[in-house]
Amino acid sequence: MIYKSLLIRLPYLILCIFLSVSAIAQPSPDAGKTIFRNQCASCHNRNMTSDMTGPALGAVSERWAAYPESDLYAWIRNSSALVESGHPRAIEVYNQYNKIAMTPFPNLTDDDIGSLLLYIDGTFNGTYGVPVAGPVASTGQTDSGSGGIFSGNSFYYIIFGFLIILSLVLTRVLNKLKYLTDIQEGVETEGPRSLWSSLTSKGIVGIVIFSLIVLGGYFTVNNAIGLNRMQEYQPDQPIKFSHTTHAGLNKIDCQYCHDGARRSKHSIIPATNTCMNCHKAIKVGSKFGTAELTKIYASIGYDPTKDVYIENYDQLGEDDLKKVYTAWIANQYVLDNGKLDRKGERLMEDQWEGIKSSLTSETKPQIQGPIEWIRIHNLPDHVYFNHAQHVTVGKLACQQCHGKVEEMEVVKQYAPLSMGWCINCHRETDVKFTDNPYYTSYAKYHEEIQAGTRSRVTVEEIGGLECQKCHY
């Protein structure tokens, strides 16, 4: 009877031990690192010192030091609610960053936010794992960048190992008790079951197989969700086009080149004709000289020496093209150096090889023709996204989804472009009703705003979370 009573109570005993040990877990920078990467990195710079869409997070605890710690926690969970409550620091930050609301994270616990702040402060100070406000609660170990033995995943590994050992010990005890119970009741027995025979019993094998199926399903689904997530994808393009030079230094508006963003579903990659609007006059690049601009001329058939487009260009052979563009490269070298020497001749050959490798491929054997730019942002086929709806109607800045492209020498995919990322944006983004004729049909909302019963309207409230809006 003792054996049966213990067997019934065994699951509850293990659960109580697990919960008791779990209670000693503390916030840790390792856990904060995971939270930051999954929740914050799409808007905040990972170096903690430079602004992106959101402000640099370094020393954020210090900037909120004049207010109770609970205020900072409330700001992280739901910044809009804190702004609406009239909190002075919340309003200051909201106004400073163009009144763009931060994505809410209502599911973050106090331990999650504590871990996040530990990681932010530790990274900012170069002492990963040590916060600005004070040391991590003592665990009897010196800081080694891991936040102690109860930090991050290490805590769960310790608990898992402890439970395995406990299970083995209890199994051994239960076998012994069953043996003693059988003797007392006069049941014939060969002695206590060995630990190995217990572990290889049908019940234990079934539990192990079931656990493996559950874990396998979890990791399969979790990894499948992340398929084709290309955040931080940053390929080298056939022509070294610098957005830092064009959009940053020279302040060229994004929509001058990506003209489709304001009037169609696609933002479009600009045709070479668009490049020629400027580069008929600017023929030598500030960084690469003739190396990259000559690729543009070779693709469209423009002779920069004579300042004319070449007739029947698509019918010319490679040797004819080489004469035109190596002559141009040589002329510029002579202007810069006074004469054509061996270095200049080598430069001509190197740049010509660069033209061939950049403008030809297995699918495009000829130099003549469009440049094969490498696509960076790509949504699944079942997702509908319209640039004009966001840029012209919603009046969103390009940087909100693409990051500070004007600071990118080589463009990368800035945002995760996941469904959750889009939904959170729709939940928090205010619809710009003022002087926007597109929204005149929403008479009820206009009346409520004028009456003072409503202060804002989000994209969610005008149908931004309806499935058929994005999946049709």
C-alpha positions in Angstrom: 0.0 0.0 0.0 2.9 2.3 0.8 4.2 1.7 -2.7 0.9 2.6 -4.4 0.5 5.7 -2.2 4.0 7.0 -3.2 3.4 6.2 -6.9 0.2 8.3 -6.9 1.9 11.2 -5.2 5.1 11.1 -7.3 4.0 13.6 -10.0 2.9 16.1 -7.4 6.2 15.7 -5.5 8.2 16.4 -8.6 6.1 19.4 -9.5 6.4 20.9 -6.1 10.2 20.5 -6.1 10.4 22.1 -9.6 8.3 25.1 -8.5 10.3 25.5 -5.4 13.6 25.6 -7.2 12.1 27.8 -9.9 11.3 30.4 -7.3 15.0 31.2 -6.9 15.5 32.2 -10.5 16.5 35.8 -11.1 16.6 38.2 -14.0 19.7 37.6 -16.1 21.5 39.3 -19.0 21.4 36.1 -21.0 17.6 36.0 -20.9 17.6 39.7 -21.7 19.8 39.2 -24.8 17.2 36.7 -26.2 14.3 39.2 -25.4 16.2 42.1 -27.0 16.9 40.1 -30.2 13.4 38.9 -30.6 11.4 42.0 -29.5 13.6 45.1 -29.7 16.4 44.7 -32.3 14.1 45.6 -35.2 13.8 49.2 -33.9 16.8 49.8 -31.6 20.5 49.6 -32.4 22.3 46.6 -30.9 25.3 48.7 -30.0 23.1 50.6 -27.5 24.8 53.9 -28.4 23.3 54.9 -31.8 19.7 55.8 -32.7 17.7 53.9 -35.3 13.9 54.0 -35.6 13.9 54.2 -31.9 16.4 55.8 -29.5 19.7 54.3 -28.3 18.9 52.2 -25.2 22.2 52.6 -23.4 21.8 54.1 -19.9 18.0 54.0 -20.2 17.8 53.2 -16.5 19.6 56.4 -15.7 17.4 58.5 -17.9 14.3 57.2 -16.0 16.1 57.4 -12.6 14.0 60.4 -11.5 10.8 58.3 -11.6 9.8 55.0 -9.9 11.2 51.9 -11.5 7.6 50.8 -12.1 7.2 53.7 -14.5 10.0 52.4 -16.8 8.4 48.9 -16.7 5.1 50.4 -17.6 6.7 52.4 -20.5 8.3 49.2 -21.9 5.0 47.3 -21.7 2.7 49.9 -23.2 4.2 53.3 -24.0 0.9 54.6 -25.5 -0.9 54.1 -22.2 1.7 55.9 -20.2 1.7 58.8 -22.7 -2.1 59.1 -22.4 -1.8 59.1 -18.6 0.2 62.4 -18.9 3.5 61.0 -17.6 6.0 63.8 -18.3 9.0 61.5 -19.3 6.8 59.4 -21.6 5.4 62.5 -23.3 9.0 63.9 -23.7 10.3 60.8 -25.4 7.1 60.4 -27.5 7.5 64.0 -28.9 11.2 63.6 -29.4 10.7 60.7 -31.7 8.1 62.2 -34.0 5.2 60.8 -32.0 5.8 57.3 -33.2 4.4 54.9 -30.6 6.5 52.0 -29.5 5.2 48.5 -30.0 3.5 47.3 -26.8 4.8 44.1 -25.1 2.1 43.3 -22.5 3.3 39.7 -22.1 6.7 40.7 -20.7 6.9 39.8 -17.0 8.9 41.9 -14.4 11.7 39.3 -14.6 11.7 39.6 -18.4 12.0 43.4 -18.3 14.6 43.2 -15.5 16.7 40.8 -17.7 16.3 43.1 -20.6 17.6 46.1 -18.6 20.5 44.0 -17.3 21.5 43.1 -20.9 21.1 46.7 -22.2 23.1 48.3 -19.3 25.8 45.6 -19.4 26.2 45.9 -23.2 26.3 49.7 -23.0 29.0 49.6 -20.3 31.1 46.9 -22.0 30.6 44.7 -19.0 27.9 42.3 -20.2 26.0 41.0 -17.2 26.6 43.9 -14.9 23.9 46.6 -14.7 24.4 50.3 -14.2 22.2 50.4 -11.1 24.1 47.8 -9.2 25.4 44.2 -9.3 23.3 41.2 -10.0 22.1 39.6 -6.8 24.9 37.4 -5.4 25.1 33.8 -6.4 28.4 33.1 -4.9 30.3 33.5 -8.2 32.2 36.3 -9.8 30.9 37.8 -13.0 31.9 35.9 -16.1 29.5 37.4 -18.6 26.8 34.8 -18.0 24.9 36.3 -15.1 25.6 33.4 -12.6 24.6 29.8 -12.5 20.9 30.6 -12.5 21.0 32.8 -15.6 19.3 32.1 -19.0 19.1 28.6 -20.2 21.7 27.3 -17.7 19.1 27.4 -15.0 16.7 25.1 -16.9 19.6 22.7 -17.6 20.3 22.5 -13.9 16.6 21.9 -13.1 16.4 19.3 -15.9 19.5 17.4 -14.6 18.2 17.6 -11.0 14.8 16.1 -12.0 16.5 13.3 -13.8 18.6 12.4 -10.8 15.6 12.7 -8.5 13.6 10.4 -10.8 16.3 7.8 -10.7 16.5 7.9 -6.9 12.8 7.7 -6.5 12.6 4.8 -8.9 15.2 3.0 -6.9 13.3 3.7 -3.6 9.9 2.7 -5.1 11.4 -0.7 -6.3 12.7 -1.3 -2.8 9.4 -0.4 -1.2 7.5 -2.6 -3.6 9.8 -5.5 -2.8 9.2 -5.0 1.0 5.4 -4.7 0.4 5.4 -8.0 -1.5 7.2 -9.8 1.3 4.8 -8.4 3.9 1.8 -9.5 1.8 3.3 -12.9 1.1 3.6 -12.4 -2.6 6.4 -14.4 -4.3 9.1 -12.1 -5.6 12.6 -12.5 -7.0 13.9 -9.4 -5.3 13.8 -5.7 -6.0 13.8 -4.8 -9.7 17.1 -3.4 -11.0 17.2 0.2 -12.0 17.9 -0.9 -15.6 14.8 -3.1 -15.8 12.7 -0.3 -14.5 14.1 2.2 -17.0 13.4 -0.2 -19.9 9.9 -1.0 -18.9 7.0 -0.4 -21.3 5.8 2.6 -19.3 9.1 4.4 -19.3 9.9 3.6 -22.9 6.4 5.0 -23.9 7.0 8.2 -21.9 10.4 8.7 -23.6 9.0 8.1 -27.1 6.1 10.5 -26.3 8.5 13.2 -25.0 10.7 12.9 -28.1 7.6 13.3 -30.4 6.5 16.4 -28.4 10.0 17.9 -28.5 10.5 17.1 -32.2 7.2 18.7 -33.0 8.0 21.8 -31.0 11.4 22.3 -32.7 10.1 21.5 -36.1 7.2 24.0 -35.8 9.5 26.6 -34.2 12.1 26.4 -37.0 9.4 26.3 -39.7 8.0 29.6 -38.4 11.5 31.1 -39.0 11.9 29.8 -42.5 12.8 32.5 -45.1 13.1 35.1 -42.4 15.9 37.2 -44.0 16.4 39.9 -41.4 20.0 41.4 -41.7 20.3 39.9 -45.2 22.9 42.1 -46.9 24.1 40.8 -50.3 26.7 42.5 -52.5 25.1 44.0 -55.6 26.6 43.8 -59.1 27.3 47.6 -58.9 28.5 49.1 -55.6 25.7 51.6 -55.2 26.1 53.6 -52.0 22.9 54.8 -50.3 25.1 56.7 -47.8 26.4 58.8 -50.7 23.1 59.2 -52.6 20.4 59.4 -49.9 22.6 60.5 -47.0 25.3 62.9 -48.3 23.4 64.2 -51.4 19.9 64.0 -49.8 18.2 62.4 -52.8 14.7 61.5 -51.9 13.9 57.8 -51.8 10.9 58.2 -54.1 13.0 59.9 -56.8 14.6 56.5 -57.6 11.9 54.2 -56.2 9.1 56.1 -57.9 6.6 53.2 -57.7 6.4 53.4 -53.9 3.9 56.4 -54.0 1.7 55.1 -56.8 1.7 51.3 -57.0 2.0 48.1 -55.1 5.7 47.8 -55.8 8.4 50.4 -55.0 10.3 49.3 -58.1 14.0 49.1 -58.7 14.9 52.1 -60.8 15.8 51.6 -64.4 19.2 52.6 -65.7 17.6 55.6 -67.3 17.0 57.0 -63.9 20.7 56.7 -63.1 21.6 58.5 -66.3 19.6 61.5 -65.3 22.5 62.4 -63.0 25.4 60.4 -64.4 25.4 61.9 -67.8 26.9 64.8 -65.9 28.6 63.1 -63.0 30.9 60.6 -64.8 33.5 59.9 -62.1 32.4 58.6 -58.7 33.6 60.1 -55.5 34.6 56.8 -54.1 35.2 54.3 -56.9 36.2 56.6 -59.7 35.3 55.1 -63.1 35.0 51.5 -61.9 31.3 51.4 -61.0 29.8 54.1 -63.1 31.3 52.6 -66.3 29.2 49.5 -65.5 26.1 51.6 -65.8 27.2 53.1 -69.2 28.1 49.6 -70.5 24.6 48.2 -69.5 22.7 51.0 -71.3 25.1 51.7 -74.2 26.2 55.2 -73.4 29.6 56.4 -74.6 30.9 58.8 -71.9 33.8 59.9 -74.0 31.6 61.2 -76.9 28.6 61.9 -74.6 26.2 60.0 -76.9 24.2 56.8 -76.8 25.6 54.2 -79.2 23.4 53.2 -82.1 22.6 49.5 -82.6 24.3 48.9 -79.3 22.7 45.5 -78.7 24.3 44.2 -81.9 27.9 45.0 -81.0 30.4 42.3 -80.0 32.4 42.2 -76.8 35.6 43.5 -78.5 33.8 46.6 -79.7 32.4 47.3 -76.2 35.9 46.8 -74.7 37.4 49.4 -77.0 34.8 52.0 -76.1 35.0 51.6 -72.3 38.7 50.9 -71.8 39.3 54.0 -73.9 37.1 56.0 -71.5 38.9 54.5 -68.4 42.3 55.2 -70.0 41.4 58.8 -70.8 40.4 59.5 -67.2 43.5 57.8 -65.9 45.6 60.1 -68.1 43.7 63.2 -66.9 44.5 62.2 -63.3 48.1 61.0 -63.8 49.5 62.7 -66.9 50.2 59.5 -68.9 49.1 55.9 -69.4 51.6 53.6 -67.7 51.6 50.0 -66.7 49.5 50.7 -63.6 46.9 52.4 -65.9 46.9 49.5 -68.3 46.4 47.1 -65.5 43.5 49.3 -64.2 41.9 49.2 -67.6 42.0 45.4 -67.6 40.8 45.0 -64.1 37.8 47.4 -64.6 36.9 45.7 -67.8 36.8 42.3 -66.1 34.7 43.9 -63.4 32.2 45.1 -66.0 32.0 41.6 -67.6 31.6 39.8 -64.3 29.0 42.2 -63.0 26.8 42.5 -66.1 26.9 38.9 -67.3 25.6 35.7 -65.8 24.3 32.2 -66.8 21.0 33.8 -67.6 22.4 36.9 -69.2 25.4 36.2 -71.5 25.5 39.7 -73.0 26.9 42.8 -71.3 24.2 44.9 -72.9 20.8 45.0 -71.1 19.4 45.6 -67.6 21.5 45.2 -64.5 20.6 42.1 -62.5 20.2 43.6 -59.1 19.8 41.2 -56.2 16.5 41.4 -54.4 16.7 42.0 -50.7 13.1 42.3 -49.4 10.7 39.5 -50.4 7.3 38.5 -49.0 5.7 35.1 -49.4 3.3 34.7 -52.4 0.3 34.5 -50.2 0.9 38.0 -48.6 -0.4 41.2 -50.2 1.5 44.4 -49.5 0.9 47.7 -51.2 3.5 50.4 -51.0 1.2 53.2 -52.1 -1.3 52.3 -49.4 1.4 52.9 -46.8 3.4 55.7 -48.4 0.8 57.9 -50.0 -2.3 57.1 -47.9 -0.7 56.1 -44.6 2.1 58.7 -45.0 4.7 56.4 -43.4 8.4 57.3 -43.8 10.4 54.7 -45.7 12.7 54.4 -42.7 10.0 52.9 -40.5 10.1 49.6 -42.4 13.5 49.8 -44.1 15.6 51.5 -41.3 18.0 54.4 -41.9 18.9 53.4 -45.4 20.7 56.8 -45.8 23.3 55.4 -43.4 23.7 52.0 -45.1 26.7 51.7 -47.5 25.3 48.3 -48.5 21.5 48.0 -48.0 20.2 45.2 -45.8 16.8 43.9 -44.7 16.2 45.9 -41.5 12.9 44.5 -40.3 11.9 40.9 -39.8 8.8 41.4 -42.1 7.0 38.8 -40.1 3.3 38.6 -39.6 3.6 39.5 -35.9 5.7 42.5 -36.7 3.1 43.8 -39.1 0.2 43.2 -36.7 1.9 45.0 -33.9 2.5 48.0 -36.1 -1.1 48.1 -37.2 -2.2 47.9 -33.5 -0.1 50.9 -32.5 0.2 53.1 -35.5 -2.1 56.1 -35.5 -4.1 56.9 -38.7 -3.2 60.4 -39.9 -6.7 61.8 -40.4 -5.7 65.5 -40.6 -5.8 66.9 -44.1 -6.0 63.4 -45.5 -9.0 63.1 -47.9 -8.7 59.3 -48.1 -10.2 59.0 -44.6 -13.1 61.4 -45.0 -15.5 58.5 -45.1 -14.8 57.6 -41.5 -17.4 60.2 -40.3 -17.9 58.5 -36.9 -14.3 58.8 -35.9 -14.0 62.4 -37.1 -17.1 63.3 -34.9 -15.7 61.5 -31.9 -12.3 63.3 -32.3 -14.0 66.7 -32.6 -16.2 65.9 -29.6 -13.1 65.0 -27.5 -14.3 61.5 -26.8 -11.6 60.0 -28.9 -7.9 61.1 -29.1 -6.6 58.7 -31.7 -7.6 56.0 -34.3 -5.2 53.1 -35.0 -4.9 51.1 -38.1 -6.5 48.2 -36.3 -9.7 50.1 -35.8 -10.1 50.7 -39.5 -9.7 47.0 -40.3 -6.0 46.6 -40.2 -6.2 43.2 -38.6 -8.7 41.7 -41.0 -7.2 38.6 -42.5 -8.4 39.3 -46.1 -6.6 42.7 -46.1 -3.3 40.9 -46.4 -4.2 37.4 -47.5 -6.6 37.1 -50.4 
